[in-house]
């Protein structure tokens, strides 16, 4: 596995012999690649339920499920087949009972129990039951989106809270782009997007080329072509959502973090339809990223398909900083000062260039935080980040 390649289920004898791939023909990645600001992690390691069967996490089409793998058969059966994200699971000592944590886009995570075949499912504990009864949680709409090349782009839309019927009121729409790129949005609650929907925004999110969950070929399709391969999928989702009678296509916003920050930068340097953008923990320059990021020397060189000393022209051709003079969209940059995954110099280059060009830009530097601020940072700074993020869209949309 690695850099978009799918995780398979293997066994090996304790003496190192008989290395066997049991899911070579199953185009599912056996890890949790779901994205959420309520939970991170890669699922539970494989668990034996008898001497010939494993259960393991797997991700497909926005759902992280528990799969049953009968060894030697090249098969994988989804035990939890609903549209949910399963975070963790455990199997009882007798191999008969499965206990797991799962949630949905409009349902915080709960503790479930079932048989190891997924039957007789019950809720053991719902820690957010009282909270859910007091707050508004928006249910998603799944849109049918076709990419320019004819492929499907799985897309969800959270309507704004208080949506008026029959197009009586027009609402702003913000598209949110996940990081990775080899992760996926899907059937797990995203606090940030629920907050923004509650604020009155339509929140659009999709899984463009490069995302996990749609086959390995789809996931590795962005290698050496970031921006060119994936932006058309995002724009197709925006175009489809803009057909809804309540969407104001004159008030569109875009945001994302990490790879999503990269694609935000790329999109606004190639399309001027967005009236506001927020780029978070972004990448702007592949040439300098390779030598400054903690993963620049492996992930960077592989993903960008080149090195600064041999392929400078290519790396800069796919870097948003090379097109910064095309940006007219008001841009807020949010970046943590201790981020070593996407070093803050990536944000500083964008800010300096846009200031030089006399464009509308603001820069929020978050002290003492790293790349995981929005998911596991200090609570007060997570709240401050949300105020800046939503405040920028409030003032421009």
C-alpha positions in Angstrom: 0.0 0.0 0.0 1.0 3.7 -0.3 0.3 6.8 -2.3 -3.0 5.7 -3.6 -2.2 2.0 -3.9 -4.8 -0.1 -2.1 -4.3 -1.9 1.1 -4.8 -5.7 0.7 -5.3 -8.5 3.2 -2.3 -10.8 3.4 -1.3 -13.7 5.6 2.2 -15.1 6.1 3.5 -18.1 8.1 5.4 -17.2 11.3 8.6 -18.5 9.7 8.1 -15.9 6.8 6.9 -18.4 4.2 3.7 -18.6 2.2 3.0 -14.9 1.8 -0.5 -14.8 0.4 -2.7 -12.0 -0.8 -6.3 -12.9 -0.1 -8.0 -9.8 -1.7 -5.9 -9.4 -4.9 -9.1 -9.4 -7.0 -11.2 -7.3 -4.7 -11.0 -3.6 -5.6 -11.5 -2.3 -2.1 -8.9 -0.7 0.1 -8.9 -2.4 3.5 -8.4 0.5 5.8 -10.5 3.5 7.0 -9.9 6.3 4.6 -12.9 8.4 5.6 -12.4 12.1 6.5 -14.1 13.8 9.4 -13.2 16.4 12.0 -14.9 14.3 14.7 -12.6 11.2 14.2 -9.3 10.2 12.7 -7.5 7.0 12.3 -7.1 4.0 10.0 -9.6 1.6 11.6 -8.9 -1.6 13.6 -6.2 -4.1 12.6 -7.5 -7.4 11.2 -9.1 -9.7 13.7 -9.4 -13.5 13.5 -12.9 -14.9 14.1 -11.8 -18.5 13.5 -8.7 -20.2 11.9 -9.9 -19.5 8.4 -11.7 -16.1 8.6 -10.7 -12.5 9.2 -12.7 -9.4 9.8 -11.2 -6.1 8.7 -12.1 -2.4 7.9 -12.6 -1.5 4.3 -13.6 1.7 2.5 -15.8 2.0 -0.6 -18.0 4.7 -2.1 -17.9 6.9 1.0 -18.6 4.2 3.5 -16.2 2.5 5.9 -17.5 -1.0 6.6 -16.4 -4.2 8.4 -15.6 -6.9 5.9 -15.5 -10.7 6.4 -12.6 -12.3 4.6 -12.7 -16.1 4.2 -9.1 -17.0 3.5 -8.3 -18.6 0.2 -11.5 -17.6 -1.6 -10.6 -14.2 -2.9 -13.9 -12.8 -1.5 -14.9 -10.0 0.8 -18.4 -9.7 2.4 -19.5 -6.3 3.9 -20.9 -7.1 7.3 -22.0 -3.5 8.0 -23.4 -2.6 4.6 -25.3 0.5 5.5 -24.1 4.0 4.5 -22.1 4.6 7.6 -18.5 5.1 8.7 -17.3 2.4 11.1 -14.3 3.7 13.2 -13.3 0.8 15.4 -14.6 -2.7 16.2 -13.9 -5.7 18.4 -14.9 -9.3 18.3 -15.9 -11.3 21.4 -13.6 -14.1 22.5 -16.0 -16.8 21.3 -16.0 -15.2 17.8 -19.8 -14.7 17.8 -20.4 -11.0 18.7 -19.2 -7.9 16.9 -19.0 -4.5 18.7 -18.3 -1.4 16.8 -18.5 2.4 16.7 -20.3 3.9 13.7 -22.0 7.1 12.5 -23.6 8.8 9.5 -23.5 12.2 7.9 -26.5 13.3 10.1 -25.8 11.0 13.1 -22.9 11.3 15.5 -21.0 8.1 16.3 -22.7 5.5 18.4 -21.7 2.1 19.9 -23.4 -0.9 18.2 -23.4 -4.7 18.7 -24.4 -7.4 16.2 -23.5 -11.0 15.3 -20.3 -11.4 13.3 -22.5 -11.7 10.3 -24.1 -8.3 11.0 -27.4 -9.7 12.2 -29.5 -8.5 15.2 -27.9 -5.1 15.3 -28.6 -3.0 18.4 -27.4 0.3 19.8 -25.4 -0.2 23.0 -24.7 3.4 23.8 -25.5 6.8 22.3 -23.4 9.4 24.1 -24.8 12.3 22.0 -28.5 11.5 22.3 -29.3 14.5 24.5 -27.3 16.9 22.3 -28.9 15.7 19.1 -32.3 16.5 20.5 -31.3 20.1 21.1 -29.5 21.1 17.9 -30.3 21.1 14.2 -28.5 18.5 12.2 -28.8 18.6 8.4 -29.5 15.5 6.4 -27.6 15.1 3.1 -28.8 15.0 -0.5 -26.8 12.8 -2.8 -26.5 14.4 -6.3 -25.9 12.6 -9.6 -22.8 14.2 -11.1 -21.1 13.2 -14.3 -17.5 14.2 -14.9 -16.4 15.6 -18.3 -15.0 12.2 -19.2 -18.3 10.5 -18.5 -17.3 9.1 -15.1 -19.4 9.4 -11.9 -18.4 11.8 -9.1 -20.1 10.8 -5.8 -21.4 14.1 -4.4 -23.3 15.2 -1.3 -25.0 18.4 -0.5 -26.1 19.7 3.0 -28.9 22.1 2.4 -28.8 25.3 4.5 -30.8 25.2 7.8 -34.2 26.8 7.3 -34.2 26.2 3.6 -37.3 27.9 2.1 -39.4 25.8 -0.4 -39.6 26.3 -4.2 -36.7 28.7 -4.6 -38.3 31.5 -2.5 -34.8 32.5 -1.3 -31.4 32.1 -2.9 -28.6 30.8 -0.7 -24.8 30.8 -1.0 -23.1 27.6 -1.8 -19.6 26.5 -0.5 -17.8 23.5 -2.0 -15.4 21.8 0.5 -12.5 19.7 -0.8 -11.0 17.0 1.3 -7.3 16.4 2.0 -5.2 13.4 0.9 -5.8 13.2 -2.0 -6.2 9.5 -1.3 -8.9 9.7 1.3 -12.7 10.2 0.9 -15.6 12.2 2.1 -18.7 10.1 2.9 -21.0 8.7 5.5 -19.6 10.2 8.6 -20.6 13.4 10.4 -18.5 16.5 9.7 -18.9 19.0 12.5 -17.5 22.0 10.5 -19.9 21.5 7.6 -22.9 21.0 9.9 -22.0 24.3 11.6 -21.8 26.1 8.2 -25.1 24.6 7.1 -26.6 25.8 10.3 -25.2 29.3 9.5 -27.3 29.3 6.3 -24.9 28.0 3.7 -25.4 25.1 1.3 -22.4 22.8 1.8 -21.2 20.7 -1.2 -18.6 18.0 -0.9 -17.5 15.2 -3.3 -14.9 12.7 -4.0 -13.0 13.8 -7.2 -10.3 11.8 -9.1 -7.6 10.7 -6.6 -10.0 9.9 -3.9 -10.1 6.4 -2.2 -13.2 4.2 -2.4 -13.7 3.9 -6.2 -11.0 1.5 -7.3 -7.3 1.7 -7.3 -7.1 3.1 -10.8 -9.3 6.0 -9.8 -7.2 6.7 -6.7 -3.9 6.8 -8.5 -5.3 8.8 -11.4 -3.9 12.1 -10.1 -0.3 11.2 -10.0 1.8 13.8 -11.8 -1.4 15.7 -12.8 -2.7 17.4 -9.7 -5.1 20.1 -10.7 -5.6 19.0 -14.2 -7.1 15.5 -13.4 -9.2 16.4 -10.4 -10.5 20.0 -10.8 -13.0 19.0 -13.6 -14.7 16.6 -11.2 -15.1 19.3 -8.5 -16.4 21.9 -11.1 -18.9 19.3 -12.4 -20.3 18.9 -8.9 -20.6 22.7 -8.5 -22.3 22.9 -11.9 -24.8 20.2 -11.0 -25.6 21.8 -7.6 -26.0 25.2 -9.2 -29.0 23.9 -11.1 -31.0 23.8 -7.9 -33.5 26.6 -7.7 -32.3 27.7 -4.2 -28.6 28.0 -5.1 -27.3 31.5 -5.9 -24.6 30.8 -8.5 -23.4 34.4 -8.0 -22.4 33.6 -4.4 -20.1 30.6 -4.6 -17.3 29.8 -2.2 -14.6 27.2 -2.1 -12.4 25.9 0.7 -10.2 22.9 1.6 -7.3 21.8 3.7 -3.9 20.2 2.9 -4.4 18.7 -0.6 -7.8 20.4 -0.5 -5.9 23.7 0.1 -3.8 22.9 -2.9 -6.9 22.3 -5.1 -8.5 25.5 -3.7 -5.4 27.5 -4.8 -5.4 25.8 -8.2 -9.1 26.3 -8.8 -9.2 30.0 -8.1 -6.1 30.5 -10.3 -7.9 28.8 -13.2 -11.6 29.8 -12.6 -13.0 33.1 -11.5 -16.6 32.0 -10.6 -15.9 31.9 -6.9 -16.6 35.0 -4.9 -14.6 33.9 -1.9 -12.1 31.2 -1.0 -10.3 30.0 2.1 -7.2 27.9 1.7 -6.1 25.9 4.7 -2.7 24.2 5.5 -2.2 24.4 1.8 0.4 23.4 -0.8 1.3 26.1 -3.3 4.7 25.2 -4.7 5.8 21.6 -5.4 9.3 22.7 -6.1 9.9 23.9 -2.5 7.5 21.3 -0.9 9.8 18.4 -1.8 12.6 19.8 0.3 10.7 21.2 3.2 7.8 18.8 4.0 8.3 15.8 6.3 6.9 13.7 3.4 8.3 15.7 0.5 11.2 13.3 -0.2 8.9 10.3 -0.7 5.2 11.3 -1.1 6.1 14.5 -2.9 8.5 13.0 -5.4 6.2 10.1 -6.2 2.9 12.1 -6.3 4.3 15.0 -8.3 6.3 12.6 -10.5 9.5 14.6 -10.4 12.4 16.1 -8.5 13.3 19.8 -8.2 16.8 19.2 -9.6 15.6 17.3 -12.8 12.0 18.3 -13.3 11.7 21.9 -12.0 9.7 22.9 -15.1 7.1 20.2 -14.5 6.8 20.8 -10.7 6.3 24.5 -11.3 3.8 23.8 -14.1 1.5 22.1 -11.6 2.1 24.6 -8.8 -0.6 27.2 -8.1 2.1 29.7 -7.3 2.9 29.8 -11.0 -0.6 31.0 -11.8 -1.0 33.4 -8.8 -1.3 36.4 -11.0 -4.6 35.0 -12.4 -6.2 35.0 -9.0 -9.0 37.5 -8.5 -11.0 35.7 -5.8 -10.7 37.2 -2.3 -8.6 34.7 -0.4 -8.2 33.9 3.3 -5.1 31.8 4.1 -5.2 29.8 7.4 -2.1 27.9 8.4 -0.6 26.5 11.6 2.9 27.6 12.4 4.1 24.2 13.5 2.8 22.4 10.5 5.6 20.1 9.1 3.4 18.2 6.7 2.6 21.4 4.7 5.2 23.9 6.0 4.0 27.4 6.5 6.3 28.7 3.8 3.8 27.3 1.4 1.2 29.8 2.7 3.7 32.6 2.9 4.5 32.3 -0.8 0.8 32.7 -1.7 0.3 35.6 0.7 3.4 37.5 -0.4 2.6 37.1 -4.1 -1.0 38.2 -3.7 0.0 41.2 -1.6 2.6 42.1 -4.2 -0.1 41.9 -6.9 -2.4 44.1 -4.7 -5.1 41.4 -4.5 -7.6 40.9 -1.6 -5.9 38.5 0.7 -5.7 37.9 4.5 -3.4 35.5 6.4 -4.2 33.9 9.8 -1.3 32.2 11.4 -2.2 29.8 14.2 0.5 29.5 16.8 1.6 26.3 18.5 -0.5 24.0 16.2 0.3 21.5 13.5 -1.3 19.9 10.5 -4.1 18.3 12.6 -5.5 21.6 14.0 -9.0 21.1 12.7 -9.2 17.5 14.0 -7.2 17.3 17.2 -5.9 20.8 17.9 -6.4 22.8 21.1 -10.2 23.4 21.4 -9.9 27.2 21.8 -7.9 27.4 18.6 -10.2 25.1 16.7 -13.0 27.4 17.6 -10.9 30.5 16.6 -10.2 28.8 13.2 -14.0 28.3 12.6 -14.6 31.9 13.4 -12.1 33.0 10.9 -13.3 30.5 8.2 -17.0 31.3 8.6 -16.3 35.0 9.1 -14.6 35.3 5.7 -17.5 33.7 3.9 -20.0 35.8 5.9 -18.2 39.0 4.9 -17.9 38.1 1.2 -21.0 35.9 0.4 
